[in-house]
Amino acid sequence: MSAARRAGGPVLSFGLLGAVAACGGGAEPSEPAPPPDALTSYAEAGRALRADVDGVLGADGWADDHVPTATGQEDGRCVVFLLDSHATREGSASYDLLEEVPDAIASTLEEHGFGAPSDVVHPEHGGSAYVEAEDPAGWSVRVTADGDVVRLDLSGPVALDPCDEAGLPALG
């Protein structure tokens, strides 16, 4: 049994860890931060990705953990945490089904300008397994499985000044 399996059940987390990656954990972006009106396109990508993940995991009742927020970073970037959703899937199958997520989300990621999804990452010392991808502007999407919880997170830099929720467009 793998260390990740022993550490607990499956959780699919796309966002919380993605939000951490957007704060400086990933590679240096090759494109500048998009303008605030680009958030509509990212929100569409998030909805499509949630449908893709749902198709694989059969998660039930997605809940958004917070509304979009904008946070200034020490390096001067403004990072928007656009999507932080979770759902529950009864039983421990989400961990095993996570292996199917990269193929399920690949075309949506490509359609929305993201790179190819990673293979499933199994932390060395247990914890949540995840799949992630980034776009050239530094936006990160992450799907995480841990126990019976599945997470989907989407975050990245935006050219927003001042960096606060008041400058975010309505995302419908």
Steps between C-alpha positions, in 0.01 A plus 500: 500500500641842407584761762233729355239226533605426862482868592128517446225483248497668164442871449506674169621855553536726207502832675647541841832357395463672166461824687823430683674428170370826356663682788844406382535123502498453121730597216544862397213600267598554134216749442392808695208485739170526311262796547203464738254444213683172422355357821178420313693258279669343802161461671371319188804272511429425867140401427609274213772339710255435784272320252797294375601403854139422588481269199788292636441511872124532522542744787182631652395854590789732420536786749707813454718561803530872438410763246776624272761694694797711395815504711815708455819295518836607645648503148240757389274262307125499548373141524133415461368186664216442258377152581534297817234229489457169671268205473462169675513160340393213719754224545867508414473467123592864431864428574509221240287695253741796522719304255233570234484876562800607284344348188156636590614862541771517231281630215332763720838618623629526143185681387554762772874546442638285781786256466453126524393369839755330719484134581356432844743628764521284810673688782797308637385515862128449454228754458283598208567380147448756225513588132597851392559719196611857430456750220769734363374791715554300820143389566481169682227239513513209742276201560564328833369180655521434873268255667150557371563867420576627152631856447528716191702820524579768243714807568751730339637849450289785363600856408272657762587825676403536775507130574163447668160346436350838405688487166386149408241477222167325548552139398138383482 
